[in-house]
Amino acid sequence: MSRPAEILTWPVGATAFDRNFRCQYCMPEEEYVWLPREDVLSVEEIVQLVDIFTQLGVDKVRLTGGEPLMRREVTQVVERLAPHPRIRDLSLTTNGVQLSRYAEPLKRAGLDRVTVSLDTLRRYRFRHLTRRDQLQHVLKGIDAAGRAGLGGLKINTVIIRNYNQDELVDLIEFGKEKGAEVRFIEYMDVGGATHWSMELVVSAREMLEKLERHYGPIQMLAENGSAPAERYVLPDGTTFGIVASTTEPFCRTCDRSRITADGVWFLCLYAAQGIDLRSPLREGASHEEIRSLILNGWRARLDRGAEERKRLNSARGPLYRIEDLRKDPHREMHTRGG
């Protein structure tokens, strides 16, 4: 595959896109109609598709959501994927609410790493953003991940102006305490961010300026690869990352793709349409036929969603209206994973 896809992110929600939070920057409504269970890929179908992708060069798989720990077979999925000889990194991104229950079983099943999404350490802000009063459950989950020996713990934080830009230092210090690397993410205008505006974006440059005023000189780490986060080191050796996909898109080197829980393959977070892989799989297509479908789709890839959005400049606003999302839930961020 030209520009090989190294990362395959996989929503494995309880139904199709189930989630126990309603974070306002990706799930603008309180009530959602979930897809029927029969529309969701089975464990066996997930394993088959992952195997096909690994034959084409994918060697990193991330289980995401929605909320992956809402699916009762999540440890079974990990058990089936972990021994795969072509997968060198199997990770999971979670909101952490059920992590205290699942950390040890996931470690035993063979999970390599876990990332927890946590946008604030303040209970009232957490409740306002997620519409759930469950910050303490998330914090317990982070502790449980450490006790279980899940290495490479990361914390993902979306920074939004007038909401949590004053917690940059607090979150770095929290990461130090928990042995986790924090990754700050610019607020993105993806599907579901119906209240997005450029005024709410705290740029990577602004974040670095705020952190340097507190910690002193910060150095960028020189690293090869196509990871979306630029990594930095503080004077005391603490590392952290910033994903600047809004102000500094990385479309040219992006090697990620995402499969929804009902088997639609998306090549870009901003893509309006994806490629249905579930139907040919269930209709008896051979693995070679599905490989060809994937390979042709990847080779024809023209997506430069973040770059195209940046070129809009002052005309840039929310990607979709709520009415658009109701017509096609696949356009919502929570269906695709981050």
C-alpha positions as CSV (number, residue, x, y, z in Angstrom):
1,M,0.0,0.0,0.0
2,S,1.4,3.4,-0.9
3,R,1.8,5.4,2.3
4,P,1.1,2.2,4.3
5,A,-1.6,2.3,6.9
6,E,0.1,1.6,10.1
7,I,-2.8,2.4,12.4
8,L,-6.2,0.9,12.2
9,T,-8.6,2.3,14.8
10,W,-11.6,0.2,15.6
11,P,-14.8,1.3,17.4
12,V,-16.1,-1.7,19.2
13,G,-19.1,-0.1,21.1
14,A,-21.8,-2.2,22.8
15,T,-24.1,-1.7,19.9
16,A,-22.7,0.2,17.0
17,F,-21.6,3.5,18.5
18,D,-22.7,3.2,22.1
19,R,-21.2,5.6,24.6
20,N,-21.8,6.2,28.3
21,F,-20.8,9.9,28.1
22,R,-22.3,12.7,26.0
23,C,-19.3,14.9,25.6
24,Q,-20.6,18.1,24.1
25,Y,-17.8,18.5,21.5
26,C,-18.6,15.2,19.8
27,M,-22.1,14.1,20.9
28,P,-24.3,17.3,20.9
29,E,-27.5,15.5,21.8
30,E,-28.5,13.6,24.9
31,E,-30.5,10.8,23.3
32,Y,-29.4,8.6,20.4
33,V,-30.9,5.7,18.5
34,W,-28.3,2.9,18.4
35,L,-28.0,0.4,15.6
36,P,-29.5,-3.0,16.0
37,R,-27.1,-5.6,17.4
38,E,-27.2,-7.6,14.2
39,D,-25.7,-4.7,12.3
40,V,-22.6,-4.7,14.5
41,L,-19.5,-6.7,13.5
42,S,-19.1,-9.9,15.5
43,V,-15.9,-10.8,17.2
44,E,-15.1,-13.2,14.4
45,E,-15.8,-10.6,11.7
46,I,-13.5,-8.1,13.5
47,V,-10.7,-10.8,13.6
48,Q,-11.2,-11.6,9.9
49,L,-11.0,-8.0,8.8
50,V,-8.0,-7.2,11.0
51,D,-6.2,-10.2,9.5
52,I,-6.9,-8.9,6.0
53,F,-5.6,-5.5,6.9
54,T,-2.4,-6.9,8.4
55,Q,-1.7,-8.8,5.2
56,L,-1.6,-5.3,3.6
57,G,0.8,-3.9,6.1
58,V,-1.2,-2.7,9.1
59,D,0.7,-3.6,12.3
60,K,-0.9,-1.4,14.9
61,V,-4.5,-1.7,16.0
62,R,-6.4,0.6,18.4
63,L,-9.8,-0.3,19.9
64,T,-11.8,2.8,20.4
65,G,-15.3,4.1,20.2
66,G,-17.8,5.2,21.2
67,E,-16.7,3.5,24.4
68,P,-15.1,0.1,23.8
69,L,-15.6,-1.0,27.4
70,M,-19.3,-0.9,26.8
71,R,-19.0,-4.0,24.6
72,R,-19.2,-7.1,26.7
73,E,-16.9,-9.1,24.4
74,V,-14.1,-6.5,24.5
75,T,-11.7,-8.8,26.4
76,Q,-12.5,-11.6,23.9
77,V,-11.6,-9.2,21.0
78,V,-8.3,-8.5,22.7
79,E,-7.6,-12.2,23.4
80,R,-8.2,-13.0,19.7
81,L,-6.0,-10.1,18.3
82,A,-3.1,-10.1,20.8
83,P,-1.4,-13.3,19.6
84,H,-1.5,-12.2,15.9
85,P,2.0,-12.4,14.6
86,R,1.7,-9.3,12.4
87,I,0.3,-7.0,15.1
88,R,3.1,-5.3,17.0
89,D,1.0,-2.9,19.0
90,L,-2.5,-3.4,20.3
91,S,-4.0,-0.5,22.3
92,L,-7.3,0.8,23.5
93,T,-8.7,4.3,24.1
94,T,-11.4,4.7,26.8
95,N,-13.1,7.3,28.8
96,G,-12.0,5.3,31.8
97,V,-15.3,5.0,33.6
98,Q,-15.2,1.1,33.6
99,L,-11.4,0.8,33.4
100,S,-11.1,-0.2,37.1
101,R,-13.2,-3.2,36.3
102,Y,-11.5,-4.1,33.0
103,A,-7.8,-3.1,33.5
104,E,-6.6,-6.5,34.9
105,P,-8.7,-8.7,32.5
106,L,-7.4,-6.6,29.5
107,K,-3.8,-7.0,30.6
108,R,-4.3,-10.7,31.0
109,A,-5.9,-10.8,27.6
110,G,-2.8,-9.3,26.0
111,L,-3.5,-5.6,25.6
112,D,-0.3,-3.6,25.2
113,R,-1.4,0.0,26.1
114,V,-4.3,2.1,27.2
115,T,-5.1,5.8,26.6
116,V,-7.7,7.5,28.8
117,S,-9.6,10.6,27.5
118,L,-9.7,13.2,30.3
119,D,-10.4,16.8,29.6
120,T,-10.5,18.3,33.1
121,L,-9.6,17.5,36.7
122,R,-12.4,19.6,38.1
123,R,-15.6,17.9,38.9
124,Y,-18.0,20.6,37.9
125,R,-16.3,21.1,34.5
126,F,-16.3,17.3,34.0
127,R,-20.0,17.1,34.7
128,H,-20.8,20.1,32.4
129,L,-18.8,18.7,29.5
130,T,-19.8,15.0,29.7
131,R,-23.2,15.5,31.2
132,R,-22.2,12.7,33.6
133,D,-20.9,13.1,37.2
134,Q,-18.3,10.3,37.0
135,L,-14.8,12.0,37.3
136,Q,-14.0,9.8,40.3
137,H,-14.6,6.6,38.3
138,V,-12.2,7.8,35.6
139,L,-9.5,8.6,38.2
140,K,-10.0,5.2,39.8
141,G,-9.7,3.6,36.3
142,I,-6.4,5.4,35.7
143,D,-5.0,4.1,39.0
144,A,-6.2,0.6,38.1
145,A,-4.4,0.7,34.8
146,G,-1.2,1.4,36.6
147,R,-1.7,-1.4,39.1
148,A,-2.5,-3.8,36.3
149,G,0.8,-3.1,34.6
150,L,-0.7,-1.6,31.4
151,G,2.4,0.2,30.1
152,G,2.6,3.3,28.0
153,L,-0.3,5.0,29.7
154,K,-1.4,8.1,27.9
155,I,-4.0,10.8,28.7
156,N,-5.7,12.6,25.9
157,T,-7.0,16.1,26.6
158,V,-9.0,18.3,24.2
159,I,-8.1,21.9,25.1
160,I,-11.0,24.4,24.6
161,R,-10.8,28.1,25.2
162,N,-12.8,29.4,28.2
163,Y,-13.2,25.8,29.4
164,N,-9.9,24.1,30.4
165,Q,-7.0,26.1,28.9
166,D,-6.1,27.0,32.5
167,E,-5.5,23.3,33.4
168,L,-2.4,22.7,31.2
169,V,0.0,22.7,34.1
170,D,-2.4,20.8,36.4
171,L,-2.7,18.0,33.8
172,I,1.0,17.8,33.2
173,E,1.5,17.4,37.0
174,F,-1.3,14.9,37.2
175,G,0.4,12.9,34.4
176,K,3.7,13.0,36.3
177,E,2.0,11.6,39.4
178,K,0.3,8.8,37.5
179,G,3.2,7.9,35.3
180,A,1.3,8.9,32.2
181,E,2.2,11.0,29.2
182,V,-0.3,13.7,28.5
183,R,-1.3,14.6,24.9
184,F,-3.1,17.9,24.4
185,I,-5.3,18.1,21.4
186,E,-6.5,21.2,19.6
187,Y,-10.3,21.5,19.4
188,M,-11.2,20.0,16.0
189,D,-14.2,20.9,13.8
190,V,-15.1,17.2,13.2
191,G,-18.6,15.8,12.9
192,G,-20.5,16.3,16.2
193,A,-18.6,19.6,17.1
194,T,-21.7,21.6,16.2
195,H,-20.7,24.5,18.5
196,W,-17.1,24.7,17.1
197,S,-15.6,28.0,16.2
198,M,-12.0,29.1,15.6
199,E,-12.2,31.4,18.6
200,L,-12.5,28.3,20.9
201,V,-9.3,26.8,19.5
202,V,-6.2,27.0,21.7
203,S,-3.3,26.5,19.3
204,A,-0.3,24.4,19.9
205,R,1.8,27.6,19.9
206,E,-0.3,29.1,22.6
207,M,-0.2,26.0,24.7
208,L,3.6,25.9,24.5
209,E,3.9,29.6,25.4
210,K,1.7,29.0,28.5
211,L,3.7,25.9,29.6
212,E,7.1,27.7,29.0
213,R,6.0,30.5,31.2
214,H,5.6,28.0,34.0
215,Y,8.3,25.4,33.4
216,G,11.0,27.3,31.4
217,P,12.4,26.2,28.0
218,I,10.7,23.3,26.3
219,Q,12.5,21.2,23.6
220,M,10.8,19.4,20.8
221,L,11.8,15.7,20.5
222,A,13.2,14.8,17.1
223,E,11.3,11.6,16.1
224,N,10.7,9.7,12.9
225,G,7.3,8.4,12.0
226,S,3.9,9.6,11.3
227,A,2.4,9.9,14.8
228,P,-0.1,12.9,14.9
229,A,1.4,14.2,18.2
230,E,4.5,16.3,18.3
231,R,6.4,15.3,21.5
232,Y,8.2,17.7,23.8
233,V,10.3,17.5,26.9
234,L,10.3,19.8,29.9
235,P,13.5,20.8,31.7
236,D,12.9,18.1,34.3
237,G,12.7,15.4,31.6
238,T,8.9,15.1,31.6
239,T,7.5,14.4,28.1
240,F,4.2,15.4,26.7
241,G,2.6,15.7,23.3
242,I,0.4,18.1,21.3
243,V,-1.8,17.2,18.4
244,A,-2.1,20.4,16.3
245,S,-4.4,19.0,13.6
246,T,-6.5,22.1,13.4
247,T,-3.8,24.7,13.0
248,E,-1.0,22.5,11.6
249,P,-2.7,19.6,9.7
250,F,-0.6,16.5,9.1
251,C,-2.6,15.1,6.1
252,R,0.4,14.5,4.0
253,T,1.9,11.9,6.3
254,C,-1.3,10.5,7.8
255,D,-1.4,6.7,7.7
256,R,-4.5,6.2,9.8
257,S,-7.8,4.7,8.8
258,R,-10.9,3.8,10.9
259,I,-13.6,1.1,10.8
260,T,-16.9,1.7,12.5
261,A,-18.5,-0.9,14.6
262,D,-20.9,-1.7,11.7
263,G,-18.0,-2.2,9.3
264,V,-17.7,1.0,7.3
265,W,-14.1,1.9,6.6
266,F,-13.2,5.7,6.7
267,L,-9.9,7.0,5.4
268,C,-10.2,10.5,7.0
269,L,-12.0,11.9,10.1
270,Y,-13.5,14.5,7.8
271,A,-14.7,12.1,5.1
272,A,-18.4,12.3,4.3
273,Q,-18.5,8.7,3.1
274,G,-16.8,5.5,3.8
275,I,-16.4,2.0,2.2
276,D,-18.7,-0.8,3.3
277,L,-16.7,-3.8,4.3
278,R,-19.3,-5.7,6.3
279,S,-21.6,-6.4,3.3
280,P,-19.1,-8.2,1.1
281,L,-17.8,-10.1,4.2
282,R,-21.3,-11.3,5.0
283,E,-22.1,-12.0,1.4
284,G,-19.3,-14.5,1.1
285,A,-16.6,-12.5,-0.6
286,S,-13.2,-14.1,-0.5
287,H,-10.4,-12.6,1.5
288,E,-8.6,-11.8,-1.7
289,E,-11.7,-9.9,-3.0
290,I,-11.9,-7.9,0.2
291,R,-8.1,-7.2,0.1
292,S,-8.5,-5.8,-3.4
293,L,-11.4,-3.6,-2.3
294,I,-9.2,-2.2,0.5
295,L,-6.1,-1.8,-1.6
296,N,-8.0,0.0,-4.4
297,G,-9.7,2.3,-1.8
298,W,-6.4,3.1,-0.2
299,R,-4.6,3.8,-3.5
300,A,-7.4,6.1,-4.6
301,R,-7.2,8.0,-1.4
302,L,-7.4,11.8,-1.9
303,D,-8.6,12.8,1.5
304,R,-7.0,16.0,2.9
305,G,-9.8,17.0,5.2
306,A,-7.9,19.0,7.8
307,E,-6.0,20.9,5.1
308,E,-9.2,21.7,3.2
309,R,-10.8,23.0,6.4
310,K,-7.8,25.2,7.2
311,R,-8.0,26.8,3.8
312,L,-11.5,28.1,4.6
313,N,-9.9,30.7,6.9
314,S,-12.6,33.1,8.1
315,A,-15.4,31.1,6.5
316,R,-14.6,28.1,8.7
317,G,-17.4,27.0,10.9
318,P,-18.9,23.7,12.2
319,L,-18.5,20.8,9.7
320,Y,-22.1,19.7,10.0
321,R,-25.4,20.9,11.4
322,I,-27.3,18.7,13.9
323,E,-29.9,18.0,11.2
324,D,-27.1,16.6,8.9
325,L,-25.9,14.3,11.7
326,R,-29.4,13.0,12.4
327,K,-29.7,12.0,8.7
328,D,-26.3,10.1,8.8
329,P,-24.9,9.1,12.2
330,H,-21.7,7.9,10.5
331,R,-20.7,11.5,10.2
332,E,-20.4,11.9,13.9
333,M,-16.9,11.7,15.5
334,H,-18.0,9.2,18.1
335,T,-18.7,6.6,15.4
336,R,-15.2,6.7,14.0
337,G,-12.8,6.9,17.0
338,G,-10.1,9.5,17.3
